[in-house]
């Protein structure tokens, strides 16, 4: 028996720390970009690019961690189902 065949779905956590981190980092980046524009005017452009690059790097890192955790959870889920099948047999 495989999880994909029976439509079993892994439970989702009630509070996703990675999602909160992603939202928070994007909000801080946006505020920083707007603040730089307000304080420095046109001289802020290079710094805004640095902030944007940091935002993208953070988003990519969070996405990779999320992918790793999801794959690890799927592997553990499949192992549990396989162990359950062996116990039933």
NORCORPE-V601365 format. One line per field, one symbol per residue. ss: DSSP state (h for helix, s for strand, l for the rest). phi: phi as a letter, one per 40 degrees, with the letter a starting at -180 (. if undefined). burial: 1 if it has 9 or more other ideal C-beta (glycine too) atoms within 8 Angstrom, else 0. A space follows every 50 residues. Layout:
ss = ???
phi = ???
burial = ???
//
This chain:
ss = llhhhhllllllllllhhhhhhhhhhhhhhhhhhhhhhhhhhhhhhhhhh hhhhhhhhhhhhhhhhhhhhhhhhhhhhhhhhhhhhhhl
phi = .bcccbgcbcccccbccccccccccccccccccccdcccbgcccdccccc ccccccccccccccccccccccccccccccccccccccc
burial = 00100000000000000101110011001001100110010001001100 110110011001001100100011001100100010000
//
